[in-house]
Amino acid sequence: MIPYYIGRVGKDAVTRHTSGGKPVTGFSVAFDSGYGDSKQTLWFDCNAWGERYEKLAEYIKKGDNIGVAGEIGEREHEGKTYKTLRVSDVKLLSSKRDASANNSQRSTGNPKQADASNGEGAAFDDDDIPFARIKKRAYW
């Protein structure tokens, strides 16, 4: 099982193409390690190969919370060592845009929620909830 590393995107994703035409999407991610006085931030240059990540690039923006799985490595450039991550999977967890939209809904009020609380909203039944149909089993 490959572990997921959860961090914040440091710069917007950019897709480039190799001379052979293969897309590679690059972005940086900061991961926090430790806590208190021993807390440190590790930066990784992430590279994701393939068309799937080319399409995801428009959604990976600076400040977004992201989960990334892949193979960790290092590269040297002009006497400095950089940590790299060859991405095998990405989970978009949250974004600053989502947080600002939620804050604006709280301050202005969400009309759909107001209608539902007054009994005027659209009704739903248990079939609309994906986990409501799960039946518990007795194992004893």
C-alpha positions in Angstrom: 0.0 0.0 0.0 1.4 3.4 -1.0 1.0 6.1 1.7 -0.7 9.4 1.0 1.1 12.6 2.1 -1.2 15.5 2.9 0.0 19.1 2.5 -0.6 22.4 0.8 0.1 23.3 -2.8 2.9 25.9 -3.0 2.3 27.0 -6.6 -0.3 26.4 -9.3 0.1 23.2 -11.3 1.7 23.6 -14.7 1.6 21.1 -17.5 4.4 20.7 -20.0 5.0 18.2 -22.7 8.1 16.1 -23.4 9.7 16.1 -26.8 7.7 12.8 -27.4 4.5 14.6 -26.6 3.8 13.1 -23.2 2.2 15.5 -20.7 3.9 16.0 -17.3 2.2 18.2 -14.7 4.4 19.8 -12.1 3.5 21.5 -8.8 5.1 22.0 -5.4 3.6 20.8 -2.1 4.6 21.6 1.5 4.3 18.9 4.1 4.5 19.6 7.9 6.5 17.2 10.0 6.7 17.2 13.8 5.0 19.6 16.2 5.8 22.4 18.6 9.4 23.6 18.5 10.5 20.6 16.4 7.9 21.3 13.6 9.4 21.6 10.2 8.1 22.0 6.7 9.3 19.8 3.9 8.9 20.9 0.3 8.5 18.5 -2.6 8.6 19.1 -6.3 5.8 16.9 -7.6 5.6 15.5 -11.1 2.5 13.7 -12.4 2.7 12.0 -15.8 -0.2 11.4 -18.1 -3.4 13.0 -19.5 -5.3 12.5 -16.3 -3.1 14.9 -14.4 -3.1 17.3 -17.4 -6.8 17.7 -16.9 -6.4 18.0 -13.1 -3.9 20.8 -13.4 -6.6 23.4 -13.7 -7.9 22.4 -10.2 -4.5 22.2 -8.4 -4.0 25.8 -7.2 -1.7 27.5 -4.7 -3.0 27.0 -1.1 -5.2 24.0 -1.8 -5.1 21.1 0.7 -4.1 18.0 -1.3 -3.3 14.3 -0.7 -0.5 12.9 -2.9 0.8 9.4 -3.2 4.0 8.4 -5.0 7.6 7.6 -5.1 10.0 9.9 -3.1 13.3 10.9 -4.6 16.0 13.6 -4.8 17.6 15.6 -7.5 20.6 17.9 -7.5 20.6 21.3 -9.2 23.4 23.9 -8.9 24.7 22.4 -5.7 21.3 22.1 -4.0 19.4 19.0 -3.2 15.6 19.0 -3.9 13.1 16.5 -2.7 10.9 15.1 -5.5 7.7 13.1 -5.6 6.7 11.1 -8.7 3.0 11.2 -8.3 0.9 8.0 -8.7 -2.4 9.4 -7.3 -3.9 12.7 -6.2 -6.8 13.5 -3.8 -8.1 17.1 -3.9 -9.1 17.7 -0.3 -10.1 21.3 -0.1 -9.3 24.7 -1.5 -9.1 28.3 -0.4 -11.9 29.0 -2.9 -14.1 26.5 -1.1 -13.4 28.1 2.2 -14.1 31.6 0.9 -17.4 30.4 -0.7 -18.4 28.8 2.6 -17.6 32.0 4.6 -19.6 34.1 2.2 -22.6 31.8 2.5 -22.4 32.0 6.2 -22.3 35.8 6.2 -25.1 36.2 3.7 -27.1 33.1 4.6 -27.9 30.3 2.2 -31.4 30.6 0.8 -31.7 26.9 0.1 -31.0 26.1 3.8 -33.5 28.7 4.9 -36.2 27.1 2.7 -35.4 23.6 4.0 -35.6 24.7 7.6 -39.0 26.3 7.0 -40.3 23.0 5.6 -40.5 24.6 2.1 -37.3 22.9 0.7 -37.3 19.8 -1.5 -37.9 16.7 0.6 -35.7 13.6 0.3 -36.0 10.1 1.5 -33.5 7.4 2.7 -32.9 6.3 -0.9 -31.2 9.6 -1.6 -28.6 8.9 1.1 -26.0 6.5 -0.3 -25.2 4.8 3.1 -28.7 4.6 4.4 -29.4 1.2 2.7 -26.5 -0.6 4.5 -27.9 -3.2 6.8 -26.0 -4.2 9.9 -25.1 -7.8 10.4 -25.0 -9.6 13.7 -21.7 -11.6 13.9 -22.4 -13.4 17.2 
